[in-house]
Amino acid sequence: MIEEHYIEDIIEEVIAKNALYSENKGIVVETHIDPELLWFLDEDLIGNLLNDVFVNALRYTDSTICISADTVDEQLQIQIR
């Protein structure tokens, strides 16, 4: 269901789900997200998508993952680097 959600909350949940794995591998997760950033979206769909991308990043990084979210040209942009 599409509702308004805080993007930071969705991303923090993804990080929490994978905390044990990232801690065991010694991977630092940095976030750069405005805590007031709200967006209308399907939380389950976007949460699952972000989780898949985050898990893939965990598999292939050696040290740090940076997650950022912002609006660009009136569209939500989330980056996992």
Secondary structure, DSSP 8 states (H G I E B T S, - for coil): -EEEEEHHHHHHHHHHHTHHHHHHHT-EEEEEE-TT-EEEEEHHHHHHHHHHHHHHHHHH-SSEEEEEEEEETTEEEEEE-
